[in-house]
Amino acid sequence: MIKVLILGHNGFIGKHLLNYFLQQSNLQITILSRTFNTQIPKSVHQIQGDYCQKEDLTAALKNQDIVYHLISATIPATSWLNPNDEINQNLVPFIQFLQIASEQNVKKVCFASSGGTVYGLQQNILNEDNANFPYSPYGIVKNAMEHFLYYFKKKSNLNYTIFRISNVYGEGQNVSKGLGFINTALHNIVIKKPIVIFGDGENIRDYIYVYDLVKLMFIGISDGWDHSELYNIGSTQVFSLNQIIELFRRLIHQNFELNYQDARTSDVKKIVLDNSKIIRKMDANFSFTPFETGILNTYNSIKTS
């Protein structure tokens, strides 16, 4: 059995990752949570504690083979005006986490980085060899966290898999935090609020359905833990915000309003990720969910929740 700890299991990606991992027969799963959750299957080992508390984190990391780190205390938009929060709430606890993980002889850390912010203002299709020019505090700190993974690899032979993830959408995302254009827009349609678009709507993004994402993230386990890798994770399903709005008009038989506002300085105009490296590692039967299917699934989930 492979012992896997998920940090951030209650988040949007974390919930789906946990459910997907529960379908695998060779994993012994542990989660760290402030409170005991009776809805979690009994096969999952729950440790009550706080990620930022050294003693709690040490207990969770003990005897683990692989750790999936999905925790972030901030989002790109809010970090723009509060760079100190990025350092204090994300980077400092992450360094403590890596130190304890190395002391506990964890074999690999699988880290959820940001494909949308670490590359910065670049117009080309981006692969893992592109230089990083992050300009937002969120992207700068994600980039620094990646570099600390390199440091602990050299210092303590702590292997890693870094996932630079594109824009995720799908069932179960909490839109109250202001993250996720597709889910937020669909939620506003359901509750009859205007869809807010910052800028002219021509910002281009690579979108990935959350069910596809967690299948790709399983490579952190299936690829072994005796080496380190960096992967872009996107679907190459690329759309502008205006194109997504037109898709909503075709798929969803419900009127909605648009509210165009001034562009945000923190937003990158175009992000398109080259995913060929991770796709080469996948089973030949793997395919991405069609964008229209993912949109409808997400809309129907929001409408019935």
C-alpha positions as MATLAB code, in Angstrom:
seq = 'MIKVLILGHNGFIGKHLLNYFLQQSNLQITILSRTFNTQIPKSVHQIQGDYCQKEDLTAALKNQDIVYHLISATIPATSWLNPNDEINQNLVPFIQFLQIASEQNVKKVCFASSGGTVYGLQQNILNEDNANFPYSPYGIVKNAMEHFLYYFKKKSNLNYTIFRISNVYGEGQNVSKGLGFINTALHNIVIKKPIVIFGDGENIRDYIYVYDLVKLMFIGISDGWDHSELYNIGSTQVFSLNQIIELFRRLIHQNFELNYQDARTSDVKKIVLDNSKIIRKMDANFSFTPFETGILNTYNSIKTS';
ca = [
       0.000    0.000    0.000;
       1.140    3.519   -0.828;
       0.577    5.955    2.040;
      -0.769    9.267    0.763;
      -1.532   12.423    2.757;
      -3.807   15.062    1.208;
      -3.405   18.590    2.570;
      -6.335   20.718    1.482;
      -8.886   17.935    1.014;
     -11.774   20.316    1.741;
     -10.984   22.605   -1.182;
     -12.471   22.416   -4.663;
      -9.680   20.306   -6.165;
      -9.025   18.470   -2.905;
     -12.552   17.054   -2.637;
     -12.420   15.670   -6.164;
      -8.896   14.358   -5.686;
      -9.918   12.531   -2.504;
     -12.921   10.961   -4.252;
     -10.775    9.840   -7.170;
      -8.102    8.398   -4.887;
     -10.779    6.438   -3.003;
     -11.444    4.582   -6.248;
      -7.851    3.309   -6.325;
      -7.144    0.004   -4.581;
      -3.516    0.530   -3.607;
      -3.714    3.717   -1.529;
      -3.876    4.296    2.206;
      -5.200    7.846    2.496;
      -4.741   10.304    5.369;
      -6.178   13.806    5.703;
      -5.418   16.613    8.138;
      -8.439   18.600    9.286;
      -9.343   20.935   12.139;
     -12.522   18.961   12.807;
     -13.513   15.323   12.386;
     -15.766   14.852    9.354;
     -18.319   12.051    9.707;
     -19.044   12.216    5.962;
     -15.544   11.010    5.085;
     -15.352    7.225    4.476;
     -13.960    5.230    7.394;
     -11.145    3.930    5.196;
      -9.620    7.430    5.291;
      -7.407    8.126    8.302;
      -8.365   11.522    9.746;
      -5.911   13.482   11.861;
      -7.327   16.484   13.666;
      -5.026   19.450   13.652;
      -3.859   22.670   12.027;
      -1.522   22.758    9.025;
       0.293   25.771   10.478;
       0.990   24.068   13.822;
       4.278   22.185   13.799;
       3.157   19.396   16.144;
      -0.047   18.703   14.192;
       1.740   18.714   10.855;
       4.459   16.414   12.161;
       1.836   13.904   13.282;
       0.161   13.996    9.867;
       3.429   13.590    7.939;
       4.693   10.661    9.986;
       5.140    7.488    7.895;
       3.713    9.056    4.717;
       5.119    8.153    1.297;
       3.582   10.950   -0.782;
       1.947   14.235    0.185;
      -0.394   16.237   -2.047;
      -0.144   19.897   -1.094;
      -3.252   21.795   -2.276;
      -3.407   24.469    0.413;
      -3.537   28.167   -0.428;
      -4.726   30.871    1.938;
      -5.145   33.455   -0.845;
      -6.313   33.932   -4.438;
      -4.637   35.977   -7.214;
      -7.075   38.919   -7.102;
      -6.890   39.489   -3.347;
      -3.118   39.040   -3.135;
      -2.497   41.981   -5.472;
      -2.949   44.538   -2.676;
      -1.594   42.345    0.143;
       1.801   40.888   -0.816;
       2.739   40.377    2.829;
      -0.183   37.967    3.186;
       1.296   35.815    0.425;
       4.572   35.521    2.298;
       3.152   35.090    5.791;
       0.150   32.888    4.993;
       1.551   30.758    2.170;
       5.336   30.833    1.832;
       6.388   30.700    5.487;
       4.101   27.755    6.385;
       5.183   25.973    3.184;
       8.864   26.142    4.138;
       8.008   24.724    7.566;
       6.014   21.968    5.841;
       8.967   21.027    3.609;
      11.347   20.995    6.567;
       9.102   18.628    8.538;
       8.432   16.465    5.466;
      12.165   15.994    4.956;
      12.669   15.184    8.642;
       9.882   12.587    8.461;
      11.449   10.994    5.362;
       8.511   11.690    3.076;
       9.472   10.420   -0.366;
       7.630   12.920   -2.568;
       5.622   16.142   -2.412;
       3.030   16.776   -5.138;
       2.496   20.518   -5.275;
      -0.393   22.426   -6.884;
       1.248   25.442   -8.502;
      -0.344   27.988  -10.824;
      -0.017   27.769  -14.594;
      -1.955   31.010  -14.849;
       0.435   33.185  -12.843;
       3.982   31.788  -12.640;
       4.748   32.428  -16.326;
       3.680   36.074  -16.206;
       3.037   38.201  -19.294;
       3.876   35.905  -22.191;
       1.849   35.439  -25.377;
       3.174   32.132  -26.685;
       1.963   28.634  -25.901;
       3.954   27.896  -22.754;
       5.811   24.687  -21.973;
       7.688   23.708  -18.844;
      10.987   25.032  -20.231;
       9.721   28.595  -20.614;
      11.279   31.117  -18.258;
       9.042   32.409  -15.473;
       8.266   36.119  -15.155;
       5.538   36.289  -12.504;
       4.477   39.817  -11.619;
       1.594   39.260   -9.192;
       2.331   38.450   -5.525;
       0.391   35.201   -5.940;
       2.524   34.072   -8.874;
       5.766   35.300   -7.318;
       5.151   33.254   -4.180;
       4.039   30.163   -6.138;
       7.295   30.459   -8.069;
       9.249   30.795   -4.820;
       7.514   27.698   -3.436;
       8.620   25.767   -6.519;
      12.199   26.921   -5.907;
      12.058   25.792   -2.300;
      11.037   22.371   -3.594;
      14.210   22.397   -5.713;
      16.192   23.419   -2.615;
      14.852   20.585   -0.444;
      15.464   18.134   -3.277;
      19.139   19.120   -3.225;
      19.382   19.461    0.545;
      17.361   16.466    1.731;
      16.593   14.380   -1.375;
      12.894   15.207   -1.030;
      11.419   14.493   -4.467;
       8.552   16.460   -5.937;
       5.992   16.647   -8.695;
       4.945   20.201   -9.509;
       1.619   20.708  -11.271;
       1.229   24.066  -13.006;
      -2.541   24.032  -13.287;
      -4.620   26.076  -15.721;
      -8.130   27.412  -14.999;
     -10.226   24.737  -13.307;
     -14.011   24.535  -13.382;
     -16.613   21.941  -12.458;
     -19.043   20.800   -9.811;
     -18.586   21.929   -6.225;
     -16.465   25.071   -6.469;
     -17.079   27.692   -3.775;
     -17.653   30.893   -5.739;
     -17.904   33.121   -2.653;
     -14.116   33.564   -2.739;
     -14.251   35.184   -6.177;
     -12.247   32.481   -7.899;
     -13.271   30.695  -11.106;
     -14.940   32.656  -13.892;
     -17.013   29.778  -15.288;
     -18.492   28.655  -11.977;
     -19.065   32.233  -10.809;
     -20.762   33.202  -14.064;
     -23.000   30.127  -14.049;
     -23.898   30.751  -10.409;
     -24.879   34.327  -11.272;
     -27.070   33.085  -14.114;
     -28.881   30.737  -11.737;
     -29.480   33.409   -9.081;
     -30.275   36.056  -11.736;
     -27.338   38.362  -11.065;
     -25.295   40.038  -13.829;
     -22.101   38.310  -14.966;
     -19.161   40.603  -14.199;
     -16.399   40.758  -16.820;
     -13.257   42.744  -16.086;
     -11.897   44.339  -19.251;
     -13.144   43.825  -22.794;
     -13.793   40.086  -22.445;
     -10.942   39.149  -24.766;
      -8.742   37.638  -22.044;
      -7.853   34.116  -23.170;
      -7.537   31.131  -20.860;
      -6.948   27.386  -21.004;
      -9.763   25.662  -19.083;
      -9.774   22.187  -17.560;
     -12.648   20.209  -16.078;
     -11.915   19.195  -12.491;
     -12.600   15.478  -13.123;
      -9.959   15.488  -15.863;
      -7.542   17.382  -13.646;
      -7.529   14.865  -10.803;
      -6.949   11.986  -13.225;
      -3.880   13.795  -14.522;
      -2.685   14.594  -11.002;
      -2.637   10.885  -10.183;
       0.598   10.741  -12.174;
       2.308   12.031   -9.038;
       1.756    8.514   -7.664;
       1.807    6.350  -10.792;
       5.042    7.917  -12.011;
       6.906    6.694   -8.909;
       8.675    8.657   -6.188;
      12.357    8.154   -6.998;
      12.621   11.262   -9.201;
      11.169   14.741   -9.594;
       9.054   16.244  -12.377;
       7.328   19.442  -13.444;
       4.110   19.312  -15.492;
       1.769   21.815  -17.061;
      -1.825   20.686  -16.627;
      -4.280   22.169  -19.077;
      -6.678   20.811  -21.664;
      -5.759   23.106  -24.601;
      -9.485   23.993  -24.639;
      -8.826   27.700  -25.060;
     -11.487   30.421  -25.021;
     -11.886   34.122  -24.428;
     -14.428   35.252  -21.859;
     -16.646   36.531  -24.665;
     -16.541   33.133  -26.382;
     -17.600   31.475  -23.138;
     -20.508   33.912  -22.870;
     -21.612   32.969  -26.388;
     -21.377   29.307  -25.427;
     -23.624   29.982  -22.426;
     -26.177   31.577  -24.760;
     -26.233   28.439  -26.919;
     -26.293   25.870  -24.126;
     -28.313   27.497  -21.353;
     -31.868   28.512  -22.046;
     -31.969   31.297  -19.516;
     -31.562   35.038  -19.992;
     -28.710   36.809  -18.218;
     -27.103   40.243  -18.059;
     -23.473   41.259  -18.527;
     -21.617   43.907  -16.542;
     -18.324   44.940  -18.136;
     -15.995   46.699  -15.704;
     -12.484   48.152  -15.895;
      -9.714   45.613  -16.422;
      -7.810   44.521  -13.319;
      -4.063   45.133  -13.234;
      -3.569   41.691  -11.712;
      -5.058   39.833  -14.706;
      -2.896   38.266  -17.413;
      -4.264   38.823  -20.925;
      -3.470   35.380  -22.329;
      -2.417   32.046  -20.846;
      -2.215   28.890  -22.963;
      -0.316   25.874  -21.615;
       1.444   23.154  -23.597;
       0.306   19.926  -21.899;
       2.147   17.488  -24.169;
       4.638   16.385  -21.508;
       2.007   14.992  -19.134;
      -0.209   13.665  -21.936;
       2.677   11.505  -23.152;
       2.629    9.803  -19.753;
      -1.097    9.036  -19.813;
      -2.874    5.882  -20.894;
      -3.913    5.898  -24.543;
      -7.573    5.740  -23.462;
      -7.409    9.079  -21.625;
      -9.364   11.908  -23.224;
     -10.583   15.300  -22.057;
     -14.212   15.951  -21.304;
     -15.739   18.070  -24.111;
     -16.039   21.667  -22.984;
     -19.784   21.808  -23.664;
     -20.338   18.677  -21.537;
     -18.334   20.087  -18.644;
     -20.226   23.389  -18.816;
     -23.626   21.684  -18.771;
     -22.635   19.362  -15.931;
     -21.452   22.334  -13.902;
     -24.566   24.397  -14.638;
     -26.925   21.561  -13.750;
     -25.039   20.939  -10.511;
     -25.299   24.607   -9.508;
     -28.961   24.762  -10.486;
     -29.903   21.764   -8.331;
     -27.715   22.535   -5.325;
];
